[in-house]
Every structure is written in C-alpha cells, then in structure tokens.
Amino acid sequence: MNSSIFHGLSAFPITPCDPYGRVDEGDLSKIISNLADARVDSIGLLGSTGTYMYLDPAERQRAVEIAVKAGNSTVPIVVGVGAMRTDEAEQFAKHAEQAGASGLLLAPVSYTPLNDEEVFQHYTAVAGATRLPLCIYNNPTTTHFTFGVPLIERLSKIDNIVALKNPAAPASEMPSIIQPLSNALPSGFAIGFSGDWNAANALMAGGHAWYSVAGGLLPVPCLALTRAAQAGKDDEVQRLDQLLQPLWDLFKELSSIRVMYAIANIMGLTHSNPPRPILQIEKSEYNRIAQALEGLSF
C-alpha cells in the first residue's frame, strides 16, 4: 500500500471547542482551510495537539466531518483514532474512512500498561477495520509505551500499516535511530518524526516526514523548513530553524499545546482555550509569544 501521504510536512492543528467540549465548526473550518490553502503535505487531525482524548466520540466524529468538508479534498487528512478500547478505535477508524479521511494515526492509549502482544493485537484489529493506510504513533511520553524495532517490524507486515511517527532526537542521535529502522522495515515504509525543535535534524538525517505542531497554525515557515531539508540545503535549514528557535524555546518551557492555543488567539483564528483541566497561558506571556512570531511569514 502506498505510504506517500505520510511524507513531507504533516500539520497538526488544535481542535477549537467551547468549554463543554463542543467543536467550533467555524473556527476549525478556518484553520483547516488555511492549511489546505498553504498546500501542506497532509493534515494530522485529532492528534495530541488536537486534544482527541478530551473529546467525546460524537464530537470526534463531527470534527472529522468538518475537517474533510473544509479541506475540500485538496490535502490528505490523517485522523487520530486512538481510544482506550479496541472496539472504540475500530469504530473511529471506520467512521474516518466513511467521512472521507485519507489515512489513520493510532497511538496505543491505555490506563493499564500494555505489553507488546496486546499492542500488536490492538493494531491488527484497528488496521483490519478499514482499507485506509495507518501510521504507528510512538508517543512514549504520553502513552508510557515504547515501540521497539522488533514490534514495529512485526506490525509492518500488516498490509495497510505503512508508516511510523517517532520522537525526533538531537542530530548526533538520529543516525542510530533511523538506521536500525531502515534495516528492519520494508522498502517504502515511511519513517517520520515529531518534536518540532528536532525536526530539521530528523529530516536531514533521512526522515520521510515531519509531524509538526507548529505547522498546524504556521504552515508557511514550516513548509519552507521542510522543503529546504528535503533538498539537503543545510545553510537554509539552519537559517530557518534559527528563525523558529524562539518558538521552540517557548514550546519547551510552556508546552506546545498551550502555546498553540495562545498563537491561535493572537492570530484571531479562535477564542477557544485548551480543554480543562489544561489552563490557558497567562495573558502576560502573550507578548513573548507574539515576539517569537515576528519575522515568521504566516
């Protein structure tokens, strides 16, 4: 199965909602339309930045329908379908396919720590629920489960599991992450990375995709960085990464999701705040965030 939708810049937007978790159709449509107009390579709907685990099933499904309509088939939409129970994740996957999504992203969400066999069976069931290509979401900080190379290799033998979203690392560590995966996985399997401040390192080291938090609201500079890295233009990559460094510093200090909501407020894209119990950033910090945006074309 083709893994091309899991290449390049995958932009992960927030999911604007009211205080009761109801998706704001107008604001989400505006954000998705902006990403489609910028021609990002894909939109990562309902990822961690999209607060999928804070939404009830009906609102998650509604968000998919809103995004597919707003995207107007111009950009592939990859939908996060992680859920505490396997049958729920299967239902989210089926709905995403019916609604017109292009692919799936699945994290092994669980309250009870999972073992490798449980994760394998979970992925097998969800992958088998649809014909859509599926990306493994390795997010150990959140899920407390780490995918080892043998498990990823085993999962890669399932026809429609075609990609990996993995945490990026500093430049010196990237070869030791990518090489074992490249050796173990079939040709064409897409190895992508998250962690915006290390994204340039990951792409320059041979990563196929950048799963970007910042790209969800700032697609223009993130696309420029992606294209420079894909072309191996080291000087341009360093210049753009340095331009984005103040934003990376704020992500690390205040958390990327809180900063993204503040950016969306500053840009006038939404008045929504993160879902409680996550608190919005103090307004006194907004000047710092606005300064970090200066010089970025968006």
Secondary structure by P-SEA (a helix, b strand, c coil): cccccccccbbbbbbbbcccccccaaaaaaaaaaaaaaccccccccccccccccccaaaaaaaaaaaaaaacccbbbbbbbccccaaaaaaaaaaaaaacccbbbbcccccccccaaaaaaaaaaaaaccccbbbbbbccccccccccaaaaaaaaacccccccccccccccaaaaaaaaaaacccccbbbbbccccaaaaaaaacccccccccccccaaaaaaaaaaaaacaaaaaaaaaaaaaaaaaaaaaccaaaaaaaaaaaacccccccccccccccccaaaaaaaaaccccc
